[in-house]
Amino acid sequence: MLEEWQTSWKNGDTGRKIFNIMPSVSLRPTNWIREDAIFFSQHGPFPAYLKRFHLSDSDYCSCGGIGTALYYATECIYTVSCHMRKPAPNIEQEWLQKGRQ
């Protein structure tokens, strides 16, 4: 059963953001809190997500940037007091993987 699940997860079309962070399936739950799941999956009240599902007309933040979870965490002028340092594009996946540990 676990092998079938792993094969399905590996070859799937959806959930690729999470797959890139957690490529192996497990029966053990993650220690993620709700906010972690929202940030890493980018499924939350972000303009880019809402537009993707036609729940908003725009994927832009009111400050002008594309409203993704990473954008709010690293660049948006309205969330500057909560900013993290943005990873270089070539290490973004590794950064996300380390962030979930």
Steps between C-alpha positions, in 0.01 A plus 500: 500500500779744592681424173187571296446824688864602442472424127178697475656793690816493288312489169213731593404824332388686811668594826837563337594783737465264795655211305812711440529546877383155610566249218442192718164390638471398863241371741644733762336841517709809445554738786371788292262748652219646290706803400786278377261305279356822357845650436663197340198396292422864417133406537365788700365852484760614250396690186699265273318197644158664493542606136612150403160370611309797355416632846666834424552709189862576582804318632659826612544624855372853555864614511551381141688170537372153412333385822655162584589368843870546430439856380324594823771332708789670323405809298160658559521848652195426715666204674851642539501446878463123440741461209744215459799520273400386150699205367682515169291337225750217455467391866131575561397131513779417748400802709140382512609147593715626787220728617266209563745311722 
